[in-house]
Amino acid sequence: MPATDQAPSLAIVLGASMGGVEALLTLAAALPDDVPAIFCIVLHVGSHHSILPELLRARGKARAMHAVDGQRAEPGTLYVAPPDHHLLLEGDVLRLSRGPRENLARPAIDPLFRSAAVHWRERAIGVVLTGRLDDGAAGLAAIKAAGGKAVVQNPAEAPEPEMPLAALDATAVDACLPLADIAPYLMQLAQVARSAAPAPVPAAVSSEHAINLGDHNVERLDSLGDVSTLTCPECGGTLWEMREAKPLRYRCHTGHAFSAGSLAHGQEQLVNSHIWGGARSLRERAMLLRRMQAVATGTDDPRQAAAIQAQADRVTRQAETLEAMLLEDAAEADEGSA
């Protein structure tokens, strides 16, 4: 279907994670193909192959495609962040980046929302849909701080309410709606001329957008936050705690960024990785000790064999203790998400 010939009046940026495919398809089915707005979408797909544009085209009337770096966005077309790439806006030009992950994700929602805040200000609309953790909350707050509008899916009906709840906690939103009401609301905003005076972009938002563009100057971080005692679970570097009141966030000097929720999740993943690695090393040590025990037995050295067996038994018990801890944590996590 041809895109509209009208100049884009808005940049509508949408972010979703767990449960987001069906939510995005529902929105696409309700959108006409002549909306005078740019649509950019981030779904947490990581580096996995994505057929989301094909699914969006099949469900709705609007065109949909993976974004291409340097491409000029046309109104009425849905541009999807490709796997393992952040999607940014530079006016109506699409930019792709394989910069550091944010909130343990690439593509991540916050970088897209932040770029919309910087370049579209009062003509930016951010939409946070279903998902786990809290990516998109800081970006939505940036859009509001620059004069734009914030829309959140009602967490009561979201398959995964964590992202909508985090967004609602981070900023005063303009609308918290059931999924079925979001597309009509966006169409209403797109058809109404924006008469609001341009709002200044907060310096902190511009600085973080510069970091997304590759400026990892430590002095820039010093202007945004204070050095903490925490370290980055991605690279091990020192983390700066951002000075904003909400949401609580952290950044490292190589560009990784975390909300408090994603940082806690990253720490948990790192701890689990270390514990599983420790359990594996203990199991391997026990295997070696059993082999040494067999050699001692074969050379008729029962005292040495008994001592080595006692060591092997102790190491095996240590490995079993670590594995039991991890399995217990996994079971509690499954119960909590049920």
C-alpha positions, 0 to 999 in steps of 0.5 A, a space after each residue: 500500500 502506498 504511504 501517505 504524501 503528507 509530511 509527517 506531523 509526529 514520530 510515534 515510537 513503540 516498545 514491547 517485549 514479552 507478549 509484544 508480538 501479538 500486541 503489535 499485530 493488534 495495533 497494526 490491524 487497527 492502523 490505516 495506511 495514510 497516517 501522517 506520522 513516522 512509526 518506529 518499533 523496538 521489540 526485544 528480539 536480541 540477535 535472533 532472526 525476526 519476521 516481525 515486518 512480514 507479520 505486521 504486513 500480513 495483519 495490517 494495511 500499513 507497510 512494514 519493514 526492517 529499518 535501514 541505516 540512513 533511510 529516510 522514514 516515510 509517514 504511514 510506514 512501520 519501521 522495525 529495529 532489526 535484530 542486534 541493532 539499536 534503532 535511533 531517529 535523526 529527524 526523519 532519518 533512521 540510524 542503526 547502531 550496534 552500540 552497547 546494550 541497554 537494559 540487557 537488550 539490543 535493540 533496546 527501547 530507551 535509545 529509540 525513545 531518547 532520540 525521538 525526544 531530542 529530535 521531535 520534542 513536542 511532536 514525539 509520542 512514546 508507547 510502552 506495551 507489554 514486557 518484563 523488567 523496565 526498558 522504555 521507562 526512562 525513555 518515556 520520561 525523556 519524551 515527556 521531559 522534552 514536551 512529547 506525549 506518553 502512552 502506556 498499555 493498561 498493565 491490568 490487561 498486559 500479558 506481562 505488566 512489568 514494563 507498563 508498571 515501570 513506565 507509569 512509575 517513571 513519569 506522568 503519562 498522558 494515557 493508560 489505555 487498553 490495547 484496543 484503544 491505543 491505535 484510535 488514540 494515536 490516530 486522534 493525535 496524528 490528525 490534530 495539528 500540534 500547536 504546542 510551543 517547542 520545549 527545550 530538550 533537557 541537557 541530561 537527555 541530550 547527553 545520554 543521546 550523545 552516549 548512544 551515538 558513541 560519545 563515551 567521555 567520562 566527563 559526560 558521565 560525571 555531569 549525569 551521575 555519581 560514581 557508585 560502588 557497583 560494577 557493570 555486569 556486562 563489562 565489569 566497569 564502574 557504574 555511575 548512578 544517574 542523578 534523576 529522581 526516577 527511575 533509578 538507573 546506572 551507566 558505565 563508561 563503555 556505554 552499557 546502561 541499566 535501570 535498577 530492575 535490569 541491573 538486578 537481573 543482570 547481576 542475578 544472571 552473572 551470579 548464576 553463571 559463576 555458581 554454575 561454573 563453580 559447580 562444574 569445576 568442582 565436578 571436574 575436580 571430583 572426577 580427577 580425584 576419583 581417577 587418582 583414587 583408582 590409581 592409588 588402589 591399583 598400586 596397592 596404596 589403600 591409605 592414599 586411596 582412602 584419603 583421596 576418596 574422602 576428598 572426592 566425596 567432600 568436593 562432590 557434596 560441595 558441587 551438589 550444594 551449589 546445584 541445589 541452590 540454583 535449582 531452588 532459586 529457579 523453582 522460586 522464580 517459576 512460582 513467582 512468574 506463575 
